[in-house]
């Protein structure tokens, strides 16, 4: 949706929804936190004074957006500055999982087993959704599995309080105020009362974690009860809304998101990446085969994606990959949804190995890599910590100069060589 992300706004790899846990154990409060409770209460009390003033000023902006005073008052009843939401927003770690670590969880045996059980339990509903929207039941189930562990972890934060706190905080104030206005419109429409509008600390709601603006644009009433209820224990409206969203952005039934492939020896790695598109026949002429040695059927133009470089799995990705990408732009998330849907359907695990000894680069290390590459004559066209096409091309040129496979993958090994 970039557009606006449909999934939760917490961090996954380079940003996006987290994978819902398979189980959760609440940690005990640490003594250090207990000792600081007095100061936390003081800070929160001070923040509440300013927060109350902000709410008073926000009322006029909400009124201008069409929110009735009665709805505003009911929605903000009992709302207070939520320091925990701010703490979680500011303490998102820069340390992120490698793709294989993410996929170990996203398509674990437990999640696959639970996904097959969820598909079986809701098969009649999911078949109706598939018939109506043309999105396979397994794909919708996989999104459900990654976003909330099939409804087990939908979030319990009061959405109005969380969004108001984040909008007041100001770091991403404009975005969160837009979400807050949208949340008030949802309440005003009668779809859900304020007391039931709960979700993640970042404002994502329901079984498949819609943010409010996405809900307004794409949620559907599939049960026919007059409400688009994504919060209910009954997941019908949430699952149908997910299918409606994917359909809206061009899902093609019968087209795979991607196919794991094997690249031939001597493959030209400059041909990898989402910008290079060829027909499966053209890829086959270059020696690309699936894991069984067969040519990939013609599902339309495709790219070759190497999410962990030449030492990891390779995928031939089709347009449906980019449709899932509208839900969350992280490659790991898209592969997670696609691979989990395949596993739920009965496919086996990814066949290739991963470079499990490698680790992610920190943001500062990515900038260091760009500086060192440029200093060596491999210009990255800027130092911003973002591994984009220019940096990938610079890495490829450096790898070639070192007699390495020029796959453009920003590994820690590359950084060590540059140092």
N, C-alpha and C positions, 0 to 999 in steps of 0.2 A: 504494500500500500504506500509506497513513497510518492505521492499522496501521504496519508497519515497511517501509521502502523496499527494494524488491527490487534496485534498481539500485545502482551504486557511490555512495559517500557524498561524493565530491568535488563541487566547486562548478560549477553551471550556472545562470546568471542568478541567481535568488534562492535557489538551493540544489538540488542533485541531481546526477545523473550527468553526466559530461562526455561529449562526443561522441568516440568513438574516432578517432584520427587516420587519415588515409588512408595516410600514410607517416611514418616517424620517423627522425630523424637524431640520434645521440647527441652532445651538446655536449661540447667539450673542457673539462677542469677549469680554472677561472680561477686565475691566480697567487695572488690574495688568499686563495682557499680553501686552496691548497697551503700557504701560509705559516702558516695557522692550524691545521694538522693536529695539531700537538703538543697544543694546548689542547683540541681536540675529543676526542682520545684520552683526556686526563686526565678531562674531564667524563664521557665514556662509561664509563671505568673506575669512577669514583665512583658513577655511576648503576647500574652492574652490581651493586655491593654491595647497594644498597637493593633493586634489582630481584630479586636472588636471595632476599632475605628475603621480599619480596612473594610470590614463587612458592611458597615454603615455606608461607606462610599461606593462599594460594589453594588449595593441595592439599586442605585440609579442606573448603573450600566446594565444590570439584569432587567430592570423595568424597560429600558430602551430596546432590549432584545426580545421583548414580548412576555417576560415572566411576570405573572400576577403576584401582587403583594402577599396574598394568602398562601400561594405555593411557596414563595420565598421564605415566609415566616415558618411554615411547617417544615421545610427542608433544613433550615438552619437552627431549629430548636435543639438545644443541647450541644451544638457544635463548638468545639474549642480548638485552640492551636495544638496540633499534634506533633510534639517534638520528636517522637519516634519515626514518623514519616520523613522528617527532615534529616534525621541521622542516617536513615537507610538510603536516602537520595544522595547524600554527600559522601557516603562511605562505600560506594560501589567500587570494588577492587579492580585495579588495572590488571591483576593476574587472572588470566582466563584459561579455560581448558583448551587443550589441543583437540583437533577434530576427532581423533580416535577415542579420546577420553569422553567427549560429548556423546559420540555414537554408541560407546559401550553402555551408556545409560539410556539414551534415546531409544535404542532398539535392543535393550537387554532381554534376556529370556523371560523375565518377569513381566516386562511391559508388553512383549509379544503375546504371552499367554493371556494376560489381562485384556489385551486388545481383541483377541479372538473370542474371549468370553463376552466382552461388551458387544461385539458385532453379532454374536449369536443371540444374546438377550434382546437386542434392539433391531434385529434383522428386518422385521416387517416395516418398521419406521424408516430405517436406512434405505431399504429398497424403494419405498415410496419417494424418498428424497432424491435418490439417484434417478428414478424415472422422471421426476419433475424438473430437476436441474441439470441432469447429465453429468454429475460428478460421482465417481465410483464410491461405494459405501466404505471401502477400505481406506480411501484417502481421507474422507471426513472423519472416520474413526481415528486415524493416525494423528490428525490435527488435535482432536479431542484428547488423545493420549498424551501428547507433548504439552499441551496447554494446561491441563488440569488433572492428569492421571485418571482420565475417564470420569471426571466429576468429583474426585476425592479432594482436590485442593483448589477450590474456586476462589479463595480469599475471603476474609471476614472483616476487612477494614471498612468502616462507613465511608462510602465514596465521596459524599459531599464534604465531609470533614477533611479527608485526605487531599482532595483537589483544591479546596479552599486554602489549606495550609500551604500547598505547593505554589498556588497562584500568588499568595501573599508573600511568600519567601522571595520571589522575584528572579531567581536564577533562570528559570524558564517560564516566567510569569505569564507571558502572552499565550503560550501554548496551553498551559494548565487553566488559565481563565477561559479560554475557548472550550476546553473540555468541561469545565464547571457549568458554563452556560448551557452546553448540550445536555449535561446531566439533569439540570433543572427542567429543560424542555421535555426530557423523558418522563420525569415525575409529573409534570403538568399534563402530559398526554394521557396519564392514567395507567401506563404499562406497569408501574411498580411504585409502591409507597416509599418514602425516604428510609424507613426502618429496614426495608428489605434490599435496598440498593447497596450491596456490599461487593467487595472485590479485593484486588491487590492494592498495596500502598501507592502504586503509580496510576491507579484509576482504571485498570483493566477488569472486566466484569464477566461473570458467568462461566459456563462450561468451556467455552472456547475463547475467553478473554478478549471481548470487544472493548475498545475504548469508546466513550460516549459519542464522539462525532461519527465513528464508524457504525455504531449501533443505529444512529438516526438515518444514515445513508443506506444501510444494507440489511438490517435485521428484518425478519419476516415472522408473521403469525402463521405457523404451519398447523397448529392444532385447531385453529378456527374459533378460538374462544374470545377473540377481539383484543388480545394482548400479545405483544412480542416478549414473551417471558423467558429470558435466558438465565434467570436466577433459580428457577424451580428445580426441584429434584428430578422432574421429568425433563430430559435434555432435548426434547423434540425441536422446540423453537430455536435453540442454540445451534443444533446440528444443521438444521435447515438453513439458518442464517449463514453459517459457514459455507455451505454449498452455494447459496445465492451469491455470496461474495466471490468465490472462486469462479463461478460462471460469469459474473459481471466482468471479470478481468481476463476472460478468454480461455477458460479451461476447455480442453478437447477430450471428450470421452474416448477411451481406447488408445490414446497416445501416452506412452510412458513418460514419467518425469525425467528419467534417465536410465541408461543401461551401463552396467559395469563392463569395461572393455580392457583388452590387452593391446598395448602398442608394440609395433615391431621394433626390432633392433635397428638403431640408426634413425629413428623417427625424428622429424624436424619439429623441435619443441616450440619454434616460433609460430607454429600453427595452432597452439593451444590457447585457451582463453575464450571468453564469451563473445569477443568481437569477431572471431573467425567462425564463419558458418559454412558448412558444406552438407550435401546430401549424404545419407548413409552409404550410398553407392560410391561416392567420391572418397569417403573415408575408407571404404573397403579396398578401393584401388590403391590406397596408400598403405595397406596392410593391417588396418585396424579390424579386430575381430572381437566378438563377445567372449566370455570366459569359457565357452564350450568350443571355441574355434570357428564359430559360424559368423556369417555376415549379419549385421544388424538390419532388421527389416526397415523399409522406408516409411518412417513416421514423420517425415518433413525435415527441414533444415535443422542441423544440430551442430553443437560445439563440443570440443574436448576439454574437460575440466580436470585439473590435477590439484585437488585441495591440499595435498601435502607434498607436492613436488613429484619428481620421477620415482621416488622410493615408496610412494603410497599408491592407493587405488586411483584408477583413471575411470572417468565416466563420460559417456556420450550423452549430453543433455539436450532436451527438446524444449519447445515453447512452454510446456506445462511446468518445467522447472522455474521459469520466470513468473508464472502465475503464482506459484507458492511463494516466490520471492516477494510478492506484494504483501504477503502476510508478515514476513520478516526477511530482511535483506541478507542475513548471515548465511553463507553457503552451508555451514554446518547444520543450521536449522532446516534448510530446504532439503538437504540430503537426509537429515533425520526423519522428516515427515515422509519423504519418498521411500526411503529404505524400510521404515516401520510399516508403511502401507503394503509394501511388497512382502514383508515377513508375515503380516497378518493374513495376506492372501495365500501364504504357504511357501514362499521362496526361502532360500537358505541365506546364511550370513554373507557379508562381503568377502570375496575370495582372497583379495590381495592383502599383503602385510602392510603395516604402517611403520614409519620411522619412530618407534616408541622411545628411543633414546633422546630424541630432540625435545626442545622446549620452546614455548612461545617467547618472542621478544617483547620486552617491556616497551612502553611508548618512547622513553628516552633512548633506548637501544635502537629503535627504528630510526630515530632522528640521527643517532650516531652513525648508523649504517649509511644513511643518505649522505651525510657529510664526508665520510671516508670514501664512498664511491666517487663522489664528485671530485674530491681531492686527487683521486687516482686517475682522473680523466674519463670517468663513466658518469656523465652528468645526469642527475635525477630531476633536474629542472625545479629545484626547490627542496627545502628541508622542513617538512611538516609532520613527519611521523605517520603519514598515510602511504601505505604500499599500493600505489596505483600503477597504471600502465607505464609511465615514464620510469618509475623505480624498478619495475619488473624487467623492463628492457635493459636498464643499466646493470641489473644483477646478471642477466643473461650474457651480456658482453663481458662482464668480469669473470663469470664462470668459464666462458670460452677461453679467456686468456690464461686461465688456471688449468685447462685441460679437464674441467668438470662437465657433467651433463648440464647443458644450458636450459634448465627448466624454469628459471626465474623465481624459484622458491626462496623466500627470505629466511633461511635457516640460521640458527645460532652458529653453525659451522662457518657460514659465510662471514658473519660478523667477526668471528675469531681470526679468520684468514685476513680480513681487512685490517685488523688491529696489528 
